[in-house]
């Protein structure tokens, strides 16, 4: 999912560091996209892991709802998760291997918006002969302890994100790219709680795989 061109862009973004502060920037209120991620991790004992994910994603800022289908590949194992997050109800549903798990969610807060504490760390032009300029914002988050670098277009559409930090003794680096972005929600029924979750669900803590998406969502 990661190409040589993408890696070159990431390196170029890191080389453009400045200290300018960000202006208010929020993603479109409703949109859908594909998100490709690659995450490498290493713990204090020297154990390493590499995970890839291909995510189909729907974001509804009006209804405070998020839906995604995530194919996660770790080594030779591939798993698919369907995740429905209804922030207006404070509930999350995760379907995996025919089992629905239910968990509580934090408040919506400023989801979809780059925080005011972010700084503009650089700008670059996308592609060749195209008038597409990308602005890179950088900020830190407390849980997990991490630094975020996100590149967006002039109208705050996300393009690429670097997410690096540490959680429970494990260091990680995640690279995320956003493709095939379309405005609006093609099928609003994706936000309806599936029948399997209405009749059979277990209450569990929110697992780590929810964090494979962008820190904005």
N, C-alpha and C positions, 0 to 999 in steps of 0.2 A: 504493500500500500504506500510505502514511502519511496520516492524516486530520488535520483541523484540531484535533480533540479530542486526538489523540496529541501533536501539537506543543505544545498548551497544557499537557498533563501534563508534558512534558519541561521546559518553561520553569518550571513550578511546582516541579518537583523540584530544579532548579538554584538556586532562590531559597530553599531550606530548609536551606542549608549549616550544619552544626554540627561539633563536633570529638569527639563521643562515639566510643568504640571499639566494634567489632563483637563479637557473640557468635558461636560456631561455627554455621555455616549451610551445609548441603549439600543439593543438589537431590535429589529422589527417586531411589532406587537404579536403578530401571528406569522409563523413561517415553518417550512419543512425542509429537511436537508439530509444528506448522507454525511456521516462523520467517520473517518478512518483514524485509528489510534495505534500507537506502538509504545509499550511501556517496558522499560528495563528496571530491574530492582536487584539489590544486594543487601544481605543482612550482616550483622557483626561477626558471624561465623564464616563468612566468605561464600555463602550460598547465593547463587544468582538465578534469575528467572527472566524470561522474555514473554510478554503477552501481546497479542494483536487483537483488535476488535473492529468490526464493521457494524456501524450503527445507523439504523433508519430512525429518524427523529422528527417529532412534531411538538411545536412550542406554541402554547396559547396563553399569552400574557393577559388577555381580557378575562378569561375564565380561571386563570391561575392553575393551569393544567399542563402536564408534560407526559408524553408517551414515547416510548422507544422500543425497538426490537434490536437486540444486541447479540451478534455472533462473536463469541470470544474464543480465541485459539491460544492455548498454552501448550507448547511442545507439539505432540501428536494428538492432543485432545481438543475437540471442538464442542462448545456448549452454546445453546441459544437461550436467551432470557427475554421475556416480554415484561416491560416495566411500565406501570401506570401510576403516576403521581398526581393526586388530587389535593393540591395545597388548600383549596377552598374547603375541604373536608378534613384536612390534616391526616390523610391516609395514603399509604403507598401499597401497591399490589405487585408482586413479582411472581411470574409463572415460569417454572423450570422443571423439565421432565414430567410434565403433567400434574405438578403440584403447585398450588397457589399459596404464597406466604404473604402475610399482611403485617405492616409496620406503621408506626406513627411518623409524621414529618414535622420538621421545624416550620416556622412561619415563612411566608413567601418573601418578605423583606424587600430587598432591592434587586431581586433576581432578574437577569437579563441586562443589567446595567453595569458598566465598568465603575468601580468605586471611585469616590472623589479623591481618595488618597493615592490613586494611581498617578504615575508620571509618564510623559511621552518619552520613550526611549529611542525613537528613530522613525524615519520614513524611507520608503523605497518604492520603485516603480515595478509593477508586475508585468512579466512577459517582455516581448520585444515589439516596439512600435505601437504599444497600447497606452492609452491615457488613463491607466488604472493605478492610482497611488494608494499605498498601504501605510497606515500609521500604527506603530507598535506601542502598546501601553504595558507598563510593568507595575506590579504591586505584590504584596505579601498577604497570606492568609494564615490564621492561627491553627486550624484543624482540618487536615493534618498540617504541620508546620511546613510551609512551602512558599516558593516564589513563582509567580505567574508572569508570562510574557505573551500578550495576545495581539495579533495583527488584524486590523479591520479596514474596510473600505471607508470612503468619505461619508457614507450613510450608515456606518456602524454595522455592516454585515461582516461576520467573522470569517477569516480566511485560514489562519494557522495559529496554534497555541503551543507554547512550551511550558511544562508544569514540572517543577523539580522540588524535592523536599525529603522529609523523613517522617515515618510513622512507626511507632512501637519497635524501634531499633532497626528498621529497614529503610534504606535510602532508595529513592526511585527517580526516574526521569521519564516523563511522558511527552510524546510528540503527537499532535492532533491536527488533522486537516479537514476542512469543511468543503463539500462539493454539492453540486446539483441543488442549490438553494432556490426555493420557490416561495412566494408570498401567499398567505392564507392557509387554510386547512382543507385539504381535498376531501377528506372523509371524517366529519366530526364524530362519527360513531366509535372511533378509536378510544374516545374518552369515557365510554360507557363501561362500567365494571363488568368483566366477563362473568358468565354464569358459574363457571368453576369456582370463582372467588366469592360468589354469593352463597354457595351451598357448602363449600369445602375450602377452608383457609386456616392457616396456623399463624399465630402472632409471634414474630421473631424480630430481633434487632436488625437495623438496616445494615446489610453486608457491604464489604469493600467494593464489590463489582459495580455498585451504583456510581462510584467515583471515576469510572472510565470515561465519562462524558466531560465536556468542558466545565470549568469551574464556574462559569456564568449560569449554568443550567442545573 
